[in-house]
Amino acid sequence: MEITVRLFAAFQETVGTDTLPMAWRSGLRAIEVFEWLCGQYPQLAPWGPHLRFAVNYEFVPPEHALVAGDEVALIPPVSGG
């Protein structure tokens, strides 16, 4: 199945892009996208406990099952003033 992964803040800076079109197996969970990304970029792993997931512009739990065409956003903590 095809999904789109959206990256923000430190994730975008580390990977070098804000969008990753990906081909995945059926039944993939949102957390598995992060786990795969950490396999490619281990320096992202410490963000795991603070990471939020959104699918198609709605926050979801890490265990959320993805379907073809989903847009998955990995959202690290953001601060500002």
N, CA, C and O atoms as CSV, one atom per row, in Angstrom:
chain,resi,resn,atom,element,x,y,z
A,1,MET,N,N,0.845,-1.176,0.000
A,1,MET,CA,C,0.000,0.000,0.000
A,1,MET,C,C,0.889,1.236,0.000
A,1,MET,O,O,2.007,1.207,0.513
A,2,GLU,N,N,0.398,2.288,-0.562
A,2,GLU,CA,C,1.126,3.555,-0.615
A,2,GLU,C,C,0.603,4.488,0.471
A,2,GLU,O,O,-0.606,4.648,0.640
A,3,ILE,N,N,1.530,5.101,1.205
A,3,ILE,CA,C,1.194,6.138,2.177
A,3,ILE,C,C,2.168,7.295,1.991
A,3,ILE,O,O,3.194,7.159,1.324
A,4,THR,N,N,1.836,8.426,2.588
A,4,THR,CA,C,2.724,9.581,2.587
A,4,THR,C,C,3.081,9.900,4.027
A,4,THR,O,O,2.200,9.999,4.881
A,5,VAL,N,N,4.364,10.063,4.300
A,5,VAL,CA,C,4.838,10.403,5.637
A,5,VAL,C,C,5.244,11.867,5.626
A,5,VAL,O,O,6.054,12.286,4.799
A,6,ARG,N,N,4.681,12.647,6.546
A,6,ARG,CA,C,5.013,14.064,6.681
A,6,ARG,C,C,5.906,14.236,7.903
A,6,ARG,O,O,5.653,13.666,8.964
A,7,LEU,N,N,6.956,15.035,7.731
A,7,LEU,CA,C,7.937,15.249,8.795
A,7,LEU,C,C,7.996,16.728,9.153
A,7,LEU,O,O,7.830,17.592,8.293
A,8,PHE,N,N,8.232,17.009,10.426
A,8,PHE,CA,C,8.285,18.381,10.916
A,8,PHE,C,C,9.492,18.574,11.824
A,8,PHE,O,O,10.047,17.618,12.364
A,9,ALA,N,N,9.881,19.827,11.976
A,9,ALA,CA,C,10.915,20.243,12.935
A,9,ALA,C,C,12.190,19.411,12.802
A,9,ALA,O,O,12.736,19.289,11.705
A,10,ALA,N,N,12.668,18.839,13.907
A,10,ALA,CA,C,13.933,18.090,13.912
A,10,ALA,C,C,13.897,16.903,12.957
A,10,ALA,O,O,14.926,16.536,12.389
A,11,PHE,N,N,12.734,16.302,12.775
A,11,PHE,CA,C,12.629,15.172,11.845
A,11,PHE,C,C,12.908,15.633,10.421
A,11,PHE,O,O,13.657,14.992,9.684
A,12,GLN,N,N,12.306,16.733,10.050
A,12,GLN,CA,C,12.509,17.285,8.707
A,12,GLN,C,C,13.972,17.663,8.499
A,12,GLN,O,O,14.538,17.388,7.441
A,13,GLU,N,N,14.582,18.283,9.488
A,13,GLU,CA,C,15.987,18.680,9.380
A,13,GLU,C,C,16.901,17.466,9.259
A,13,GLU,O,O,17.846,17.481,8.471
A,14,THR,N,N,16.634,16.431,10.019
A,14,THR,CA,C,17.480,15.234,10.002
A,14,THR,C,C,17.358,14.475,8.689
A,14,THR,O,O,18.366,14.067,8.111
A,15,VAL,N,N,16.144,14.284,8.220
A,15,VAL,CA,C,15.905,13.495,7.011
A,15,VAL,C,C,16.191,14.309,5.749
A,15,VAL,O,O,16.559,13.751,4.715
A,16,GLY,N,N,16.019,15.632,5.837
A,16,GLY,CA,C,16.313,16.492,4.692
A,16,GLY,C,C,15.142,16.720,3.759
A,16,GLY,O,O,15.316,17.232,2.653
A,17,THR,N,N,13.950,16.344,4.197
A,17,THR,CA,C,12.741,16.578,3.409
A,17,THR,C,C,11.547,16.618,4.349
A,17,THR,O,O,11.625,16.148,5.484
A,18,ASP,N,N,10.446,17.180,3.874
A,18,ASP,CA,C,9.247,17.213,4.708
A,18,ASP,C,C,8.226,16.146,4.322
A,18,ASP,O,O,7.240,15.943,5.031
A,19,THR,N,N,8.460,15.464,3.200
A,19,THR,CA,C,7.503,14.471,2.718
A,19,THR,C,C,8.227,13.239,2.192
A,19,THR,O,O,9.176,13.353,1.416
A,20,LEU,N,N,7.778,12.065,2.616
A,20,LEU,CA,C,8.322,10.796,2.133
A,20,LEU,C,C,7.178,9.935,1.600
A,20,LEU,O,O,6.393,9.414,2.392
A,21,PRO,N,N,7.063,9.773,0.290
A,21,PRO,CA,C,6.091,8.801,-0.216
A,21,PRO,C,C,6.660,7.399,-0.005
A,21,PRO,O,O,7.816,7.145,-0.344
A,22,MET,N,N,5.866,6.496,0.547
A,22,MET,CA,C,6.383,5.181,0.914
A,22,MET,C,C,5.429,4.074,0.473
A,22,MET,O,O,4.213,4.255,0.421
A,23,ALA,N,N,6.015,2.933,0.160
A,23,ALA,CA,C,5.245,1.717,-0.105
A,23,ALA,C,C,5.420,0.794,1.100
A,23,ALA,O,O,6.548,0.476,1.477
A,24,TRP,N,N,4.320,0.367,1.701
A,24,TRP,CA,C,4.342,-0.445,2.910
A,24,TRP,C,C,3.427,-1.643,2.752
A,24,TRP,O,O,2.614,-1.707,1.830
A,25,ARG,N,N,3.572,-2.584,3.659
A,25,ARG,CA,C,2.683,-3.744,3.697
A,25,ARG,C,C,1.355,-3.347,4.346
A,25,ARG,O,O,1.294,-2.381,5.106
A,26,SER,N,N,0.325,-4.077,4.051
A,26,SER,CA,C,-0.976,-3.844,4.685
A,26,SER,C,C,-0.877,-4.125,6.177
A,26,SER,O,O,-0.071,-4.949,6.608
A,27,GLY,N,N,-1.702,-3.435,6.964
A,27,GLY,CA,C,-1.736,-3.666,8.402
A,27,GLY,C,C,-0.691,-2.908,9.194
A,27,GLY,O,O,-0.558,-3.118,10.399
A,28,LEU,N,N,0.051,-2.032,8.542
A,28,LEU,CA,C,1.081,-1.253,9.220
A,28,LEU,C,C,0.444,-0.332,10.256
A,28,LEU,O,O,-0.621,0.236,10.015
A,29,ARG,N,N,1.094,-0.183,11.406
A,29,ARG,CA,C,0.640,0.737,12.449
A,29,ARG,C,C,1.484,2.009,12.399
A,29,ARG,O,O,2.615,1.980,11.915
A,30,ALA,N,N,0.950,3.112,12.891
A,30,ALA,CA,C,1.656,4.394,12.863
A,30,ALA,C,C,3.021,4.290,13.543
A,30,ALA,O,O,4.001,4.832,13.031
A,31,ILE,N,N,3.106,3.613,14.674
A,31,ILE,CA,C,4.373,3.497,15.394
A,31,ILE,C,C,5.428,2.798,14.552
A,31,ILE,O,O,6.618,3.076,14.700
A,32,GLU,N,N,5.017,1.900,13.676
A,32,GLU,CA,C,5.975,1.184,12.843
A,32,GLU,C,C,6.630,2.095,11.809
A,32,GLU,O,O,7.749,1.828,11.370
A,33,VAL,N,N,5.952,3.157,11.423
A,33,VAL,CA,C,6.573,4.139,10.533
A,33,VAL,C,C,7.739,4.794,11.266
A,33,VAL,O,O,8.826,4.944,10.708
A,34,PHE,N,N,7.506,5.184,12.525
A,34,PHE,CA,C,8.575,5.778,13.325
A,34,PHE,C,C,9.711,4.788,13.545
A,34,PHE,O,O,10.881,5.157,13.435
A,35,GLU,N,N,9.387,3.551,13.851
A,35,GLU,CA,C,10.423,2.541,14.071
A,35,GLU,C,C,11.276,2.342,12.817
A,35,GLU,O,O,12.496,2.216,12.910
A,36,TRP,N,N,10.642,2.313,11.654
A,36,TRP,CA,C,11.386,2.180,10.401
A,36,TRP,C,C,12.306,3.396,10.209
A,36,TRP,O,O,13.472,3.252,9.843
A,37,LEU,N,N,11.760,4.593,10.462
A,37,LEU,CA,C,12.546,5.813,10.291
A,37,LEU,C,C,13.750,5.814,11.226
A,37,LEU,O,O,14.829,6.259,10.837
A,38,CYS,N,N,13.582,5.323,12.456
A,38,CYS,CA,C,14.700,5.240,13.399
A,38,CYS,C,C,15.758,4.253,12.918
A,38,CYS,O,O,16.940,4.422,13.220
A,39,GLY,N,N,15.355,3.241,12.184
A,39,GLY,CA,C,16.320,2.322,11.602
A,39,GLY,C,C,17.194,3.003,10.571
A,39,GLY,O,O,18.358,2.641,10.397
A,40,GLN,N,N,16.638,3.985,9.888
A,40,GLN,CA,C,17.378,4.745,8.885
A,40,GLN,C,C,18.142,5.916,9.508
A,40,GLN,O,O,19.229,6.269,9.051
A,41,TYR,N,N,17.568,6.511,10.549
A,41,TYR,CA,C,18.131,7.692,11.217
A,41,TYR,C,C,18.073,7.466,12.731
A,41,TYR,O,O,17.167,7.975,13.390
A,42,PRO,N,N,19.024,6.711,13.293
A,42,PRO,CA,C,18.982,6.358,14.719
A,42,PRO,C,C,18.926,7.562,15.658
A,42,PRO,O,O,18.434,7.443,16.781
A,43,GLN,N,N,19.414,8.695,15.223
A,43,GLN,CA,C,19.409,9.878,16.085
A,43,GLN,C,C,17.989,10.379,16.381
A,43,GLN,O,O,17.812,11.228,17.254
A,44,LEU,N,N,16.987,9.874,15.678
A,44,LEU,CA,C,15.602,10.265,15.949
A,44,LEU,C,C,14.980,9.470,17.098
A,44,LEU,O,O,13.958,9.883,17.646
A,45,ALA,N,N,15.569,8.358,17.463
A,45,ALA,CA,C,14.989,7.464,18.473
A,45,ALA,C,C,14.657,8.153,19.804
A,45,ALA,O,O,13.613,7.849,20.381
A,46,PRO,N,N,15.492,9.065,20.320
A,46,PRO,CA,C,15.156,9.690,21.603
A,46,PRO,C,C,13.848,10.484,21.592
A,46,PRO,O,O,13.291,10.760,22.654
A,47,TRP,N,N,13.357,10.851,20.424
A,47,TRP,CA,C,12.100,11.599,20.338
A,47,TRP,C,C,10.881,10.707,20.587
A,47,TRP,O,O,9.790,11.214,20.847
A,48,GLY,N,N,11.057,9.391,20.508
A,48,GLY,CA,C,9.934,8.460,20.591
A,48,GLY,C,C,8.940,8.702,21.714
A,48,GLY,O,O,7.738,8.742,21.453
A,49,PRO,N,N,9.391,8.867,22.956
A,49,PRO,CA,C,8.431,9.036,24.054
A,49,PRO,C,C,7.597,10.311,23.957
A,49,PRO,O,O,6.552,10.416,24.599
A,50,HIS,N,N,8.044,11.272,23.168
A,50,HIS,CA,C,7.364,12.565,23.093
A,50,HIS,C,C,6.648,12.783,21.765
A,50,HIS,O,O,6.054,13.838,21.547
A,51,LEU,N,N,6.699,11.812,20.893
A,51,LEU,CA,C,6.185,11.941,19.538
A,51,LEU,C,C,4.665,11.836,19.497
A,51,LEU,O,O,4.068,11.037,20.218
A,52,ARG,N,N,4.048,12.650,18.647
A,52,ARG,CA,C,2.603,12.549,18.378
A,52,ARG,C,C,2.428,12.079,16.947
A,52,ARG,O,O,3.257,12.363,16.082
A,53,PHE,N,N,1.358,11.366,16.707
A,53,PHE,CA,C,1.031,10.878,15.372
A,53,PHE,C,C,-0.287,11.493,14.932
A,53,PHE,O,O,-1.222,11.620,15.722
A,54,ALA,N,N,-0.351,11.870,13.673
A,54,ALA,CA,C,-1.609,12.304,13.074
A,54,ALA,C,C,-1.766,11.558,11.756
A,54,ALA,O,O,-0.807,11.397,11.001
A,55,VAL,N,N,-2.972,11.113,11.494
A,55,VAL,CA,C,-3.285,10.461,10.228
A,55,VAL,C,C,-4.433,11.239,9.601
A,55,VAL,O,O,-5.504,11.395,10.187
A,56,ASN,N,N,-4.174,11.721,8.395
A,56,ASN,CA,C,-5.177,12.507,7.674
A,56,ASN,C,C,-5.694,13.668,8.527
A,56,ASN,O,O,-6.896,13.921,8.593
A,57,TYR,N,N,-4.756,14.367,9.179
A,57,TYR,CA,C,-5.003,15.591,9.944
A,57,TYR,C,C,-5.737,15.375,11.267
A,57,TYR,O,O,-6.287,16.326,11.822
A,58,GLU,N,N,-5.755,14.146,11.781
A,58,GLU,CA,C,-6.352,13.886,13.089
A,58,GLU,C,C,-5.354,13.119,13.946
A,58,GLU,O,O,-4.735,12.164,13.476
A,59,PHE,N,N,-5.195,13.535,15.213
A,59,PHE,CA,C,-4.304,12.818,16.112
A,59,PHE,C,C,-4.828,11.401,16.333
A,59,PHE,O,O,-6.029,11.173,16.476
A,60,VAL,N,N,-3.891,10.463,16.356
A,60,VAL,CA,C,-4.234,9.049,16.553
A,60,VAL,C,C,-3.239,8.441,17.540
A,60,VAL,O,O,-2.151,8.983,17.732
A,61,PRO,N,N,-3.603,7.317,18.168
A,61,PRO,CA,C,-2.642,6.624,19.033
A,61,PRO,C,C,-1.581,5.929,18.183
A,61,PRO,O,O,-1.809,5.674,17.000
A,62,PRO,N,N,-0.434,5.623,18.767
A,62,PRO,CA,C,0.642,4.969,18.016
A,62,PRO,C,C,0.230,3.645,17.376
A,62,PRO,O,O,0.803,3.251,16.361
A,63,GLU,N,N,-0.744,2.959,17.948
A,63,GLU,CA,C,-1.165,1.651,17.444
A,63,GLU,C,C,-2.149,1.744,16.283
A,63,GLU,O,O,-2.602,0.718,15.775
A,64,HIS,N,N,-2.484,2.952,15.860
A,64,HIS,CA,C,-3.463,3.150,14.788
A,64,HIS,C,C,-3.042,2.408,13.523
A,64,HIS,O,O,-1.910,2.556,13.063
A,65,ALA,N,N,-3.944,1.615,12.962
A,65,ALA,CA,C,-3.673,0.873,11.726
A,65,ALA,C,C,-3.862,1.789,10.518
A,65,ALA,O,O,-4.854,2.511,10.415
A,66,LEU,N,N,-2.904,1.745,9.622
A,66,LEU,CA,C,-2.937,2.589,8.433
A,66,LEU,C,C,-3.583,1.855,7.267
A,66,LEU,O,O,-3.576,0.626,7.201
A,67,VAL,N,N,-4.145,2.643,6.345
A,67,VAL,CA,C,-4.708,2.088,5.116
A,67,VAL,C,C,-4.096,2.830,3.935
A,67,VAL,O,O,-3.530,3.912,4.090
A,68,ALA,N,N,-4.218,2.240,2.769
A,68,ALA,CA,C,-3.650,2.837,1.559
A,68,ALA,C,C,-4.152,4.267,1.387
A,68,ALA,O,O,-5.334,4.555,1.575
A,69,GLY,N,N,-3.234,5.149,1.027
A,69,GLY,CA,C,-3.567,6.544,0.787
A,69,GLY,C,C,-3.471,7.441,2.002
A,69,GLY,O,O,-3.605,8.658,1.874
A,70,ASP,N,N,-3.242,6.874,3.185
A,70,ASP,CA,C,-3.140,7.691,4.399
A,70,ASP,C,C,-1.949,8.638,4.327
A,70,ASP,O,O,-0.921,8.334,3.723
A,71,GLU,N,N,-2.119,9.800,4.965
A,71,GLU,CA,C,-1.010,10.725,5.187
A,71,GLU,C,C,-0.704,10.681,6.677
A,71,GLU,O,O,-1.545,11.036,7.503
A,72,VAL,N,N,0.501,10.245,7.012
A,72,VAL,CA,C,0.918,10.070,8.397
A,72,VAL,C,C,1.890,11.183,8.754
A,72,VAL,O,O,2.921,11.341,8.100
A,73,ALA,N,N,1.570,11.952,9.781
A,73,ALA,CA,C,2.462,13.011,10.241
A,73,ALA,C,C,3.123,12.570,11.538
A,73,ALA,O,O,2.451,12.137,12.474
A,74,LEU,N,N,4.444,12.685,11.581
A,74,LEU,CA,C,5.209,12.428,12.799
A,74,LEU,C,C,5.546,13.796,13.388
A,74,LEU,O,O,6.288,14.573,12.788
A,75,ILE,N,N,4.997,14.081,14.561
A,75,ILE,CA,C,5.070,15.429,15.123
A,75,ILE,C,C,5.845,15.398,16.436
A,75,ILE,O,O,5.318,14.958,17.458
A,76,PRO,N,N,7.100,15.867,16.413
A,76,PRO,CA,C,7.862,15.958,17.658
A,76,PRO,C,C,7.374,17.161,18.470
A,76,PRO,O,O,6.652,18.005,17.940
A,77,PRO,N,N,7.756,17.249,19.740
A,77,PRO,CA,C,7.356,18.401,20.543
A,77,PRO,C,C,7.869,19.693,19.910
A,77,PRO,O,O,8.953,19.742,19.330
A,78,VAL,N,N,7.059,20.723,20.042
A,78,VAL,CA,C,7.415,22.022,19.483
A,78,VAL,C,C,7.284,23.048,20.595
A,78,VAL,O,O,6.334,23.008,21.378
A,79,SER,N,N,8.233,23.960,20.663
A,79,SER,CA,C,8.135,25.032,21.645
A,79,SER,C,C,8.345,26.354,20.930
A,79,SER,O,O,8.889,26.409,19.828
A,80,GLY,N,N,7.920,27.371,21.557
A,80,GLY,CA,C,8.077,28.692,20.952
A,80,GLY,C,C,7.513,29.739,21.882
A,80,GLY,O,O,7.051,29.442,22.984
A,81,GLY,N,N,7.559,30.937,21.426
A,81,GLY,CA,C,7.059,31.990,22.286
A,81,GLY,C,C,6.487,33.117,21.523
A,81,GLY,O,O,6.021,34.090,22.115
